[in-house]
Amino acid sequence: MTDLYNPPVDPLVVIYEDAEIVIVNKPAGLLSVPGKGEHLADCLIARVELIFPDALLVHRLDRDTSGVMVFALTKHSQRHLGLQFEKRQIRKTYLAEIWGHLKNKQGLIDLPLIVDWPNRPLQHVDYENGKEAITEWRVIRYRHPSTRVRLTPQTGRSHQLRVHMKELGHPILGDPFYSSGPAAEFPRMMLHAESLKLRHPNGGKGMKFSAEIPF
């Protein structure tokens, strides 16, 4: 993967906002938070703060993943949402285009993950030391030479969906870390955070936010 960082310059897409939270559609190729060095300073939270100066980080998406992200606008909301993530009360769904055709129409992946220290930030399966990582998947449609799937992570490990798809033998198209050969030859990683379901920090009302898939 090249170190060249050329984030997209599209205007920020705000899906929803109120006094407690703001929901945005993160573009692929943009870091969620700043990286090390001035050349990695441009990121989603910096762009959000230009419009919402009180924005606080709650969770992240990988640089090459697009889709729904929530930011808190108060410390109370940040704590409330953080606990929802910690207790696995927030439901996230992703859409991905993966290499090849899955034989079954749905399934569950239960493979523990840990950082691959010599090759970090890559992750890998480790049955002895890895942390629990569970992903539900369901086929949406078959194409040539790929399959579109909906992925629902039950846990939130780093690179979880990407490693799990690779371990199935069907890496996500365009994944700069875990795909190779023809599967890697795509202009972006075909992984999109499609929806996010949470309880509003003020009152606990259930809310669901979605972002249209861009590929």
LOLO-390533 format. One record per residue (C-alpha): z negated, x negated, y. Coordinates in nm, 4 decimals. Example, Ala and Ser with C-alpha at 12.3 -4.5 7.8 and 13.67 -1.06 7.14 Angstrom:
<tipa <-0.7800, -1.2300, -0.4500>> <tipa <-0.7140, -1.3670, -0.1060>> 
This chain:
<tipa <0.0000, 0.0000, 0.0000>> <tipa <0.1007, -0.1376, 0.3361>> <tipa <-0.1622, -0.2014, 0.6030>> <tipa <0.0766, -0.0662, 0.8678>> <tipa <-0.0853, 0.2350, 1.0326>> <tipa <0.1510, 0.4707, 1.2123>> <tipa <-0.0367, 0.7996, 1.2471>> <tipa <0.1589, 1.1130, 1.3359>> <tipa <0.1592, 1.2150, 1.7013>> <tipa <0.1786, 1.5925, 1.6511>> <tipa <-0.0535, 1.8038, 1.8679>> <tipa <-0.3877, 1.9010, 1.7151>> <tipa <-0.3645, 2.2308, 1.5244>> <tipa <-0.6833, 2.4349, 1.5696>> <tipa <-0.7153, 2.7092, 1.3069>> <tipa <-1.0431, 2.8567, 1.4305>> <tipa <-1.3169, 2.7835, 1.6827>> <tipa <-1.6438, 2.9334, 1.8006>> <tipa <-1.9717, 2.8012, 1.9428>> <tipa <-2.0805, 2.6431, 1.6128>> <tipa <-1.7719, 2.5200, 1.4243>> <tipa <-1.4106, 2.4233, 1.4704>> <tipa <-1.1514, 2.4297, 1.1910>> <tipa <-0.8416, 2.2118, 1.2195>> <tipa <-0.5355, 2.1301, 1.0134>> <tipa <-0.5344, 1.7547, 0.9539>> <tipa <-0.1886, 1.5977, 0.9306>> <tipa <-0.1038, 1.3525, 0.6535>> <tipa <-0.1160, 0.9889, 0.7611>> <tipa <-0.4077, 1.0265, 1.0029>> <tipa <-0.7512, 0.8823, 0.9273>> <tipa <-1.0415, 1.1283, 0.9384>> <tipa <-1.2672, 0.8693, 1.1055>> <tipa <-1.1963, 0.5306, 1.2657>> <tipa <-1.1214, 0.2339, 1.0434>> <tipa <-1.2272, -0.1252, 1.1077>> <tipa <-1.0372, -0.2691, 1.4024>> <tipa <-0.8776, -0.1340, 1.7201>> <tipa <-0.5500, -0.0641, 1.5385>> <tipa <-0.7357, 0.1946, 1.3257>> <tipa <-0.9162, 0.3665, 1.6138>> <tipa <-0.6831, 0.6674, 1.6289>> <tipa <-0.8258, 0.9306, 1.3934>> <tipa <-0.8819, 1.3016, 1.3588>> <tipa <-1.2375, 1.3141, 1.4913>> <tipa <-1.1337, 1.1167, 1.8028>> <tipa <-0.8552, 1.3691, 1.8679>> <tipa <-1.0892, 1.6621, 1.8057>> <tipa <-1.3443, 1.5133, 2.0496>> <tipa <-1.0833, 1.5123, 2.3272>> <tipa <-1.0895, 1.8935, 2.3112>> <tipa <-1.4375, 1.9489, 2.1667>> <tipa <-1.6590, 1.6653, 2.2985>> <tipa <-1.9584, 1.7785, 2.0897>> <tipa <-1.7704, 1.7673, 1.7559>> <tipa <-1.9697, 1.6236, 1.4646>> <tipa <-1.8398, 1.5026, 1.1287>> <tipa <-1.9219, 1.7103, 0.8201>> <tipa <-1.6775, 1.5844, 0.5557>> <tipa <-1.3586, 1.3805, 0.5250>> <tipa <-1.0104, 1.3944, 0.3817>> <tipa <-0.8207, 1.0850, 0.2685>> <tipa <-0.5771, 0.9456, 0.5231>> <tipa <-0.2730, 1.0607, 0.3267>> <tipa <-0.4078, 1.4103, 0.2516>> <tipa <-0.3312, 1.6969, 0.4884>> <tipa <-0.5049, 2.0287, 0.5366>> <tipa <-0.8179, 2.2182, 0.6365>> <tipa <-1.1179, 2.0335, 0.7789>> <tipa <-1.4325, 2.1714, 0.9431>> <tipa <-1.6251, 2.0009, 1.2227>> <tipa <-1.9670, 2.1097, 1.3492>> <tipa <-2.0273, 2.1630, 1.7200>> <tipa <-2.4085, 2.1538, 1.7017>> <tipa <-2.6638, 1.9494, 1.5076>> <tipa <-2.7833, 2.2718, 1.3415>> <tipa <-2.4335, 2.3478, 1.2165>> <tipa <-2.3863, 1.9919, 1.0930>> <tipa <-2.7079, 2.0131, 0.8877>> <tipa <-2.6251, 2.3624, 0.7598>> <tipa <-2.2744, 2.2702, 0.6491>> <tipa <-2.3918, 1.9377, 0.5096>> <tipa <-2.6353, 2.1204, 0.2829>> <tipa <-2.3613, 2.3582, 0.1693>> <tipa <-2.1485, 2.0602, 0.0655>> <tipa <-2.4474, 1.8922, -0.1004>> <tipa <-2.5327, 2.2066, -0.2985>> <tipa <-2.1655, 2.2624, -0.3907>> <tipa <-2.1633, 2.5986, -0.2124>> <tipa <-1.8425, 2.5261, -0.0216>> <tipa <-1.5303, 2.6077, -0.2196>> <tipa <-1.2209, 2.3992, -0.1519>> <tipa <-0.8761, 2.4434, -0.3007>> <tipa <-0.5887, 2.1970, -0.2849>> <tipa <-0.2202, 2.2149, -0.3643>> <tipa <-0.0473, 1.9145, -0.5143>> <tipa <0.2935, 1.8226, -0.6466>> <tipa <0.2481, 1.6040, -0.9524>> <tipa <0.4863, 1.3974, -1.1645>> <tipa <0.6180, 1.5571, -1.4829>> <tipa <0.5410, 1.8884, -1.6491>> <tipa <0.1950, 1.9886, -1.7702>> <tipa <0.2064, 2.1521, -2.1134>> <tipa <-0.0792, 2.3953, -2.0505>> <tipa <-0.0979, 2.6386, -1.7602>> <tipa <-0.4576, 2.5593, -1.6677>> <tipa <-0.7445, 2.3321, -1.7592>> <tipa <-1.0610, 2.1472, -1.6635>> <tipa <-1.0972, 1.7716, -1.6126>> <tipa <-1.4445, 1.6231, -1.6611>> <tipa <-1.4210, 1.2466, -1.6090>> <tipa <-1.6972, 1.0457, -1.4340>> <tipa <-1.5811, 0.8200, -1.1513>> <tipa <-1.7029, 0.5044, -0.9802>> <tipa <-1.5557, 0.2618, -0.7288>> <tipa <-1.3439, -0.0139, -0.8839>> <tipa <-1.5231, -0.2928, -0.6950>> <tipa <-1.2643, -0.5719, -0.7384>> <tipa <-0.9955, -0.3297, -0.6162>> <tipa <-1.1889, -0.1073, -0.3743>> <tipa <-1.1354, 0.1479, -0.2316>> <tipa <-0.9750, 0.2425, -0.5637>> <tipa <-1.1842, 0.4478, -0.8050>> <tipa <-1.1723, 0.4583, -1.1832>> <tipa <-1.3216, 0.6379, -1.4828>> <tipa <-1.6479, 0.4907, -1.6105>> <tipa <-1.8328, 0.6860, -1.8809>> <tipa <-2.1480, 0.4717, -1.8550>> <tipa <-2.1946, 0.4265, -1.4799>> <tipa <-1.9652, 0.6833, -1.3199>> <tipa <-2.0829, 0.9912, -1.1318>> <tipa <-1.9963, 1.3367, -1.2580>> <tipa <-1.6523, 1.4515, -1.1407>> <tipa <-1.5066, 1.7879, -1.2412>> <tipa <-1.1732, 1.9417, -1.1374>> <tipa <-1.0193, 2.2770, -1.2317>> <tipa <-0.6400, 2.2941, -1.2275>> <tipa <-0.3827, 2.5681, -1.2584>> <tipa <-0.0024, 2.5469, -1.2666>> <tipa <0.1737, 2.7270, -0.9805>> <tipa <0.5334, 2.6449, -1.0743>> <tipa <0.7521, 2.3940, -1.2519>> <tipa <1.0272, 2.2034, -1.0749>> <tipa <1.2325, 1.8991, -1.1644>> <tipa <1.0801, 1.6472, -1.2148>> <tipa <0.7417, 1.7804, -1.1010>> <tipa <0.4791, 2.0530, -1.1278>> <tipa <0.3030, 2.2273, -0.8417>> <tipa <-0.0650, 2.2788, -0.9177>> <tipa <-0.3665, 2.4305, -0.7470>> <tipa <-0.6719, 2.2041, -0.7774>> <tipa <-1.0292, 2.3216, -0.7321>> <tipa <-1.2833, 2.0373, -0.7309>> <tipa <-1.6326, 2.1311, -0.8452>> <tipa <-1.7606, 1.7939, -0.7238>> <tipa <-1.6609, 1.5819, -0.4242>> <tipa <-1.6086, 1.2273, -0.5447>> <tipa <-1.3881, 0.9856, -0.3531>> <tipa <-1.0242, 1.0053, -0.4706>> <tipa <-1.1349, 1.2550, -0.7362>> <tipa <-0.8183, 1.4652, -0.7503>> <tipa <-0.5944, 1.1612, -0.7311>> <tipa <-0.7634, 0.9769, -1.0180>> <tipa <-0.7967, 1.2881, -1.2321>> <tipa <-0.4256, 1.3654, -1.2024>> <tipa <-0.3403, 1.0058, -1.2876>> <tipa <-0.5674, 1.0202, -1.5923>> <tipa <-0.3831, 1.3329, -1.7093>> <tipa <-0.0671, 1.1229, -1.6993>> <tipa <0.0679, 1.3204, -1.4031>> <tipa <-0.0038, 1.1301, -1.0788>> <tipa <0.0351, 1.3009, -0.7420>> <tipa <0.3778, 1.2324, -0.5969>> <tipa <0.3765, 0.9716, -0.3230>> <tipa <0.0204, 0.8564, -0.3931>> <tipa <0.0119, 0.4983, -0.2579>> <tipa <-0.2761, 0.3975, -0.4861>> <tipa <-0.2367, 0.5786, -0.8160>> <tipa <0.1345, 0.6476, -0.8660>> <tipa <0.4148, 0.4056, -0.9493>> <tipa <0.7879, 0.3999, -1.0124>> <tipa <0.9780, 0.7188, -0.9237>> <tipa <0.6518, 0.9108, -0.8703>> <tipa <0.5667, 0.6809, -0.5784>> <tipa <0.9006, 0.7186, -0.4010>> <tipa <0.8147, 1.0046, -0.1671>> <tipa <0.7710, 1.0061, 0.2115>> <tipa <0.4087, 1.1245, 0.1893>> <tipa <0.1385, 1.1952, -0.0664>> <tipa <0.1896, 1.5492, -0.1917>> <tipa <-0.1728, 1.6613, -0.1656>> <tipa <-0.2844, 1.9319, 0.0759>> <tipa <-0.6263, 2.0890, 0.1361>> <tipa <-0.5095, 2.4486, 0.1242>> <tipa <-0.8315, 2.6415, 0.1878>> <tipa <-1.2004, 2.6065, 0.2661>> <tipa <-1.4576, 2.8779, 0.2023>> <tipa <-1.8005, 2.8438, 0.3654>> <tipa <-2.0979, 3.0341, 0.5038>> <tipa <-2.1138, 3.0369, 0.8812>> <tipa <-2.4112, 2.8315, 1.0079>> <tipa <-2.5107, 3.1163, 1.2398>> <tipa <-2.5877, 3.4160, 1.0204>> <tipa <-2.4468, 3.3025, 0.6882>> <tipa <-2.1319, 3.5173, 0.6904>> <tipa <-1.8770, 3.4086, 0.4291>> <tipa <-1.5547, 3.2813, 0.5880>> <tipa <-1.2329, 3.1420, 0.4432>> <tipa <-0.9807, 2.9285, 0.6310>> <tipa <-0.6350, 2.8254, 0.5137>> <tipa <-0.3518, 2.5989, 0.6215>> <tipa <0.0074, 2.6492, 0.5119>> <tipa <0.1355, 2.3853, 0.2734>> <tipa <0.3776, 2.1493, 0.4510>> <tipa <0.5830, 2.0393, 0.1485>> 
